[in-house]
Amino acid sequence: MNKLYPLKFKPGFRDKIWGGQKIKSVLEVDFGELPNCGEAWVLSGVNENETVVANGFLAGNELNELVEIYMDDLVGEKVYEKYHNEFPILVKFIDAADWLSIQVHPNDELAQKRGLGNGKTEMWYIMSADKSSELISGFNKKVNQNVYLEHLKNNSLKEILNFEKVEKGDIFYMPSGRVHALGPGILLAEIQQTSDTTYRIYDWDRKDSKGKSRELHIEEALEAIDYNVYPDYKTKYPKVKNQTVEAVSEEFFTTNVLSFDKPMMKQYLELESFVIFTCVEGEMIVKYPEGTVSLKTGECLLIPNVVNEIELIPSIESKLLETYIL
């Protein structure tokens, strides 16, 4: 069997009512004939939405096929034991030209109880934002189901939601259960569990091109929502160069920020997981024992578990999200 190597994938694109043009104009990724693009799925094992390898002898193979063939050589022994033939992380770039719906995702327990596979915990890295851009993360005070429903009924949900101003480099961790929404003018990278389950609870009373409202999931969301309030919704991390900075380390994924303007060596001998590099700024050569592959803003690269040593060689100052499962 030929040796595994760092894998690039062809993105899949989603036309969204709130999507814009930044995936093409800023990331320079062509989304074809779509009028706009809200999401580019750059690494996906979601059933019927799997990304396909773009480089090397495995070009044309779907991600979960590779997990089935290479098993722990690709994803690591511990990861394979837990997730079997489903790749556990989904990576997207999202361009919000308008407000996304206010929504919530179920946790694993609730999703599985309802026959929906995995729950959905995610994190956002803000790649660019307009001066006035903001997002919604959680509540601004502790509420209960009755208070929440009363505000929903009175069209005053915004009064109890926590709005956050955003700027480039901000990170927001969104555990399952947290009510959230992205606002206009934001381009971001999203790392999340492999799941496409979203409960939409309010969609700003908008209609699609045929005059129809999108489906809401008011009842389904009630049991999923975390009604607590939290002191910090934005993830604090030190913004330093040429070292690995941990941003999020949770059950479903660990994501570090690498900001560098000179070559960086990475060794993964002790890690029983794949590694994903998501490039959020700059461009570089990724060197591994058998060769090299290029990586630029708007792309991601899957490093198989058997590739233990990587050198990152930037051509300009660059920034990566480094994601794996502990």
C-alpha positions in Angstrom: 0.0 0.0 0.0 1.4 3.4 -0.9 2.4 5.7 1.9 -0.1 8.3 3.3 0.8 11.9 2.8 -0.7 15.4 3.7 -4.1 15.6 1.9 -5.8 18.6 0.3 -9.5 18.4 -0.7 -11.9 20.0 -3.2 -14.3 22.2 -1.3 -18.1 21.9 -1.5 -20.1 25.2 -1.7 -23.4 26.2 -0.2 -25.6 29.0 -1.6 -27.2 30.7 1.4 -29.9 33.4 1.7 -27.3 35.3 3.9 -24.2 34.5 1.9 -21.9 36.9 0.0 -18.9 37.1 -2.3 -15.9 37.0 0.0 -15.1 33.4 -0.5 -14.4 34.4 -4.1 -13.1 38.0 -3.6 -11.1 37.5 -0.4 -10.2 33.9 -0.3 -9.8 33.6 -4.1 -11.8 30.3 -4.1 -14.0 30.0 -7.2 -17.5 28.9 -6.2 -18.7 28.5 -9.8 -22.2 29.5 -10.9 -23.7 30.1 -7.5 -25.1 33.7 -7.1 -23.4 33.9 -3.7 -21.7 31.5 -1.3 -22.4 31.3 2.4 -20.2 28.3 3.2 -17.2 26.5 1.7 -16.9 23.0 3.2 -13.2 22.3 2.9 -13.0 19.1 4.9 -16.1 17.1 5.4 -17.1 13.5 6.3 -20.8 14.4 6.6 -22.8 11.7 4.8 -23.6 12.7 1.2 -21.4 15.8 1.6 -18.0 14.3 1.8 -15.0 16.2 0.4 -12.9 14.5 -2.2 -9.0 14.4 -2.2 -7.5 16.9 -4.7 -3.7 15.9 -4.6 -1.5 12.9 -5.0 -2.4 9.3 -5.8 -5.5 9.3 -3.7 -7.1 12.2 -5.7 -10.8 11.5 -6.3 -11.3 9.4 -3.1 -13.9 10.6 -0.5 -12.7 11.3 3.0 -14.6 8.5 4.8 -13.4 6.0 2.2 -9.9 6.8 3.3 -10.8 6.3 6.9 -12.2 2.9 6.1 -9.1 1.9 4.2 -6.3 3.4 6.3 -8.1 3.4 9.7 -5.7 4.4 12.5 -2.9 5.2 10.1 -5.0 8.1 9.0 -6.8 9.2 12.1 -4.9 7.6 15.0 -5.8 4.5 17.1 -7.8 6.3 19.9 -9.8 8.4 17.3 -10.6 5.3 15.2 -11.8 3.3 18.2 -14.2 6.1 19.1 -15.4 7.3 15.7 -14.8 4.2 13.5 -15.3 5.0 9.7 -16.7 8.5 10.1 -14.2 11.4 10.1 -15.0 13.4 13.3 -14.2 17.0 12.3 -15.9 19.3 9.7 -14.0 22.5 8.6 -15.8 25.4 6.8 -15.2 28.9 5.7 -18.3 31.1 6.3 -19.1 34.4 4.7 -22.0 36.3 6.4 -23.3 39.2 4.3 -26.5 39.3 6.4 -27.6 37.9 9.8 -27.7 34.1 10.0 -30.7 32.7 11.8 -30.6 32.6 15.6 -30.0 28.9 16.2 -28.8 26.2 18.6 -27.3 22.7 18.2 -28.1 19.7 20.3 -25.5 17.8 22.3 -24.5 14.2 21.4 -26.9 12.7 23.9 -30.0 14.6 22.6 -29.0 14.2 18.9 -28.5 10.4 19.3 -31.8 10.1 21.2 -33.5 11.7 18.2 -31.7 9.6 15.7 -29.6 12.5 14.3 -26.1 11.1 14.8 -23.7 13.5 16.5 -24.4 16.7 18.3 -22.6 19.8 17.2 -20.0 21.8 19.1 -18.0 24.3 17.1 -15.6 27.2 17.3 -15.2 30.3 15.1 -12.0 32.1 14.2 -12.7 35.6 12.8 -10.7 36.1 9.6 -12.1 39.6 8.8 -14.9 41.7 10.1 -16.5 45.1 9.2 -16.1 47.8 11.9 -19.7 47.4 13.0 -19.9 43.6 12.8 -21.2 41.7 15.8 -22.5 38.2 16.6 -24.8 36.6 19.2 -23.4 34.2 21.7 -25.6 33.0 24.5 -27.8 35.0 26.9 -27.0 38.3 28.6 -28.8 37.1 31.8 -29.9 33.8 33.2 -33.3 32.8 31.9 -35.5 29.8 31.9 -37.6 28.1 29.3 -40.7 30.2 30.1 -38.9 33.5 30.0 -37.3 32.5 26.7 -40.6 31.5 25.1 -42.3 34.7 26.3 -39.6 36.8 24.5 -39.8 34.6 21.4 -43.6 35.0 21.3 -43.4 38.8 21.8 -40.7 39.2 19.1 -38.3 40.5 21.7 -35.7 37.7 21.8 -32.9 40.2 21.1 -33.4 41.8 24.6 -32.1 38.7 26.4 -29.3 37.7 23.9 -25.7 38.5 24.3 -24.3 40.6 21.4 -20.5 40.7 20.9 -18.5 43.2 18.8 -16.0 41.2 16.7 -12.6 41.9 15.0 -10.0 39.9 13.1 -8.3 37.3 15.3 -11.2 36.8 17.7 -12.1 33.3 18.7 -15.5 32.2 19.9 -16.1 28.6 21.3 -19.7 27.5 20.7 -20.6 24.4 22.7 -23.8 22.6 21.9 -26.7 24.2 23.6 -25.5 27.8 23.2 -27.9 30.0 21.2 -25.9 31.9 18.6 -26.0 33.8 15.3 -23.4 35.4 13.0 -23.9 39.0 11.9 -23.2 40.7 8.6 -19.6 41.6 7.5 -17.9 38.6 9.0 -15.7 36.1 7.3 -14.6 33.2 9.5 -13.1 29.7 9.7 -15.3 27.2 11.6 -14.0 24.0 13.2 -16.8 21.7 14.4 -18.0 18.2 15.1 -19.1 16.2 12.0 -22.8 17.1 12.1 -25.3 19.1 10.0 -28.0 19.4 12.7 -29.2 22.9 13.4 -32.3 24.1 15.2 -33.4 27.4 13.8 -35.3 29.5 16.4 -35.7 32.9 14.7 -34.9 34.0 11.2 -35.4 37.8 11.3 -38.9 37.4 9.6 -37.2 37.2 6.2 -38.5 35.5 3.1 -36.6 33.6 0.3 -36.8 34.5 -3.4 -40.1 32.7 -3.6 -41.6 34.6 -0.7 -41.4 31.7 1.7 -40.0 31.7 5.3 -37.4 29.1 6.2 -38.5 26.4 8.5 -38.2 27.0 12.3 -37.5 24.3 14.9 -39.0 26.0 18.1 -40.1 22.8 19.8 -37.1 20.8 18.9 -34.8 23.5 20.3 -36.3 23.8 23.7 -34.6 20.7 25.2 -31.3 21.6 23.4 -30.9 25.2 24.8 -28.5 26.0 27.7 -30.4 28.8 29.5 -27.4 29.8 31.7 -25.4 33.0 31.4 -21.5 32.9 31.3 -19.0 35.6 32.2 -16.9 35.3 29.1 -18.1 34.3 25.6 -15.0 35.3 23.7 -12.0 33.0 24.0 -8.9 34.7 25.4 -5.5 33.6 24.0 -2.1 35.3 23.8 -1.3 36.7 20.4 2.4 35.8 20.1 4.5 34.8 17.1 6.5 31.7 16.2 5.1 29.4 18.8 2.1 27.2 19.3 -0.7 28.9 21.3 -3.6 26.8 22.6 -7.0 28.4 22.0 -9.6 25.7 22.6 -9.1 22.2 24.2 -12.3 20.3 24.7 -13.6 16.8 24.3 -14.3 17.1 20.6 -11.2 18.9 19.4 -8.2 20.9 20.4 -7.3 23.9 18.3 -4.1 25.9 18.5 -3.2 29.1 16.7 0.2 29.3 15.0 1.2 32.8 13.9 4.7 32.7 12.3 7.0 34.6 9.9 9.9 32.1 10.0 10.0 28.3 9.5 8.4 26.2 12.3 9.0 22.5 13.1 6.1 20.4 14.3 6.5 16.9 15.7 3.6 14.6 16.4 5.2 11.3 17.6 3.2 11.3 20.8 -0.1 12.3 19.2 -2.7 9.5 18.5 -4.7 11.7 16.1 -4.7 13.2 12.6 -3.8 17.0 12.5 -5.7 19.6 10.4 -4.0 22.8 9.3 -6.5 25.5 8.4 -4.8 28.4 6.8 -6.5 31.7 7.9 -3.7 34.1 6.7 -0.7 34.0 4.4 0.8 31.1 2.4 3.5 28.5 3.0 5.2 25.3 1.9 4.4 22.3 4.2 7.4 20.0 4.2 7.1 16.3 5.3 9.7 13.5 5.1 8.6 12.4 1.5 7.9 15.8 -0.1 6.2 19.2 0.0 2.7 20.6 -0.5 1.6 24.3 -0.7 -1.0 25.8 1.5 -2.6 29.2 1.4 -5.4 31.3 2.9 -8.8 29.6 2.4 -7.4 26.0 2.2 -6.9 23.2 4.7 -4.6 20.3 4.9 -5.1 16.9 6.6 -1.9 15.4 8.1 -2.4 11.7 8.6 -1.4 10.2 12.0 1.6 8.3 10.4 3.2 11.6 9.3 5.1 12.5 12.4 7.2 15.5 11.4 6.2 18.6 9.5 8.1 21.8 8.7 6.0 24.9 8.0 7.9 27.4 5.7 6.0 30.7 5.2 6.5 32.9 2.2 4.9 35.8 4.1 3.7 36.2 7.6 1.1 33.4 8.1 -1.5 32.1 10.5 -2.8 28.5 10.9 -5.3 26.8 13.0 -3.9 23.4 14.1 -6.6 21.0 15.1 -6.5 17.4 16.5 -8.3 15.2 19.0 -6.6 14.3 22.3 
